[in-house]
């Protein structure tokens, strides 16, 4: 069986078992590893919505 590929800018959760290809720009985790959601701009900047005072 050929190896699997993990796309660029992808985050794989700790202790995940990757059994198939994972696309780019997603967060994936689990046993077996599966895509949970795409990586968003908020993930890259650390800002989520509007700050309230």
Secondary structure, 3 states (H helix, E strand, C coil): CCCCCECCCCEECCCCECCCCECCCEEEEEECEEEEEECCHHHHHCCCCCCCC
